[in-house]
Amino acid sequence: MISRRSVRSVFLLLSIFGESSNAWMTSKIPQSTRRTVTALQAATVASPTLVEFSKYEGLGNDFILIDDRDRDTPSLTPEESEKLCDRNFGVGGDGVIFALKPPSEGDYDFRMRIYNSDGSEPEMCGNGIRCFAQFLKDLGADAESYKVDTLAGPIVPIMNADGTITVDMGPPILKAANVPTTLASNAEDDSVVEQTMECNGKTWKVNAVSMGNPHCIIFVDDLENDIDFERDGPALEACTEFFPAKTNVEFVQVMSDTHLKMKVWERGAGPTLACGTGACALTVAAIRAGKIPSGNKVRVTLPGGDLFIEWITGTDNKVFMTGPAVFSFQGKAALK
């Protein structure tokens, strides 16, 4: 039986004298004690790196926020971010969002990068940009709006007096090649509206819209009975024959002229409670397909709650999204 006192004594000696005491330990200390001390040394050397984070959610679409405002690039790798998003062995989240210093060119306040829970990097995230803006405000960068550089281009979140956040998402991208999709264009501006597509042994009527990231929008009569969500969602996401960069998938039921209900299978994240860019894309698709009239603020009901979308057609053609972003908790997490 090895006494705790003897192990502590040897470990203390090693910590003080370092490598010079190794020869003495080899000759004087029993092998079983040496193994225990060696294990303690290894555990000490391998102590994990701690990452400071804050957790936010937008309608249940939850993100880990990292303050990297002194950096040009994210402090975590995609692989580390994927581990941090693990809901059993990490913090848990649909993605990790990094607040970075603005690029040297352009009149930007900040730069945003995001890694999905599978380690992939999307161009943009609608719920994520609202959480990003609230995170900045909570850090003390208190402004009425921010101009944020993203991989999808400039995005401007606006902080409302009622606590919600309105985001100028810019104009939708409709040209098929720029979504991107290989589906044959069948509408104005070389776009795809209610085009036939075969996938997962089924025939779909597909609308292709990009909000800086690709979306495949499918209208159904009944969200609960017309689709096999757990099979159709991932099959359509990975249908690279028609969406070469993969795609977000939205199944949509029209409830009224100003109310749409949807389920989303997100590219790189799977089923989530909300998707801001998806809510924008499906509103545009619904108007273009004649499912609802233009000119209204549209309530989009997602599994996590409601977003409100306006597509201001005309000269600027911009889409505006309004919804909440809520702080959950903060702490330090071990990178494993």
CORSULKA-V700686 format. One record per pair of residues at least 24 apart in sequence whose ideal C-beta (glycine too) atoms are under 6 Angstrom apart, sorted by the first residue. I is the first residue (numbers start at 0). GAP is how many residues later the second one is. Records with the same first field share a line. If there is no record, write none. Layout:
# CORSULKA-V700686
I=GAP ; GAP
This chain:
# CORSULKA-V700686
1=30 ; 31
6=29
9=27
10=26 ; 29
47=286 ; 287
48=286
49=282 ; 284
50=282 ; 284
51=280
52=280
53=276
54=273 ; 274
55=75 ; 269 ; 271
56=269 ; 271
57=69 ; 72 ; 73 ; 267
58=214 ; 215 ; 243 ; 245 ; 246
59=213 ; 214 ; 244
60=33 ; 66 ; 211 ; 212 ; 213
61=31 ; 32
62=30 ; 32 ; 34 ; 65 ; 68
63=27 ; 29 ; 32
64=32 ; 70
65=32
66=32
67=30 ; 31 ; 32
68=30 ; 32
70=29
73=24 ; 39
77=37 ; 41
78=40
79=255
80=34
81=37
82=253
84=32
90=242
93=175 ; 178
96=31 ; 35
102=46
107=39 ; 41
108=37 ; 38
109=38
110=38
111=36 ; 38
115=152 ; 153
116=152
117=150
119=148
121=91
122=28 ; 29 ; 89 ; 90
123=26 ; 28 ; 88 ; 89 ; 153
125=150 ; 151 ; 195
126=147 ; 149
128=26 ; 28 ; 38
129=35 ; 195
130=194
132=24 ; 32
133=191
151=60
163=158 ; 160
164=160
165=154 ; 156
166=154
167=150
168=42 ; 111 ; 150 ; 152
169=148
170=146 ; 147
171=37 ; 112
172=37
178=29 ; 31 ; 35
179=64 ; 65
180=27 ; 61 ; 62
181=60
182=59
192=95 ; 96
193=95
196=45
198=36 ; 37 ; 40
199=32 ; 35
206=78 ; 82
208=72 ; 75 ; 76
210=66 ; 69 ; 70
212=64
213=29 ; 31 ; 33
214=33 ; 63 ; 66
215=31 ; 33
216=33 ; 65 ; 68
217=33
218=33
219=31 ; 33
222=28 ; 30 ; 40
226=24
228=34
232=32
236=28 ; 30
247=30
249=28 ; 32
251=30
253=37
256=35 ; 36
257=38 ; 40
258=40
259=40
260=40
261=40
272=30 ; 31
273=28 ; 30
275=45
278=28 ; 30
279=29 ; 39 ; 41
282=26 ; 28
283=27
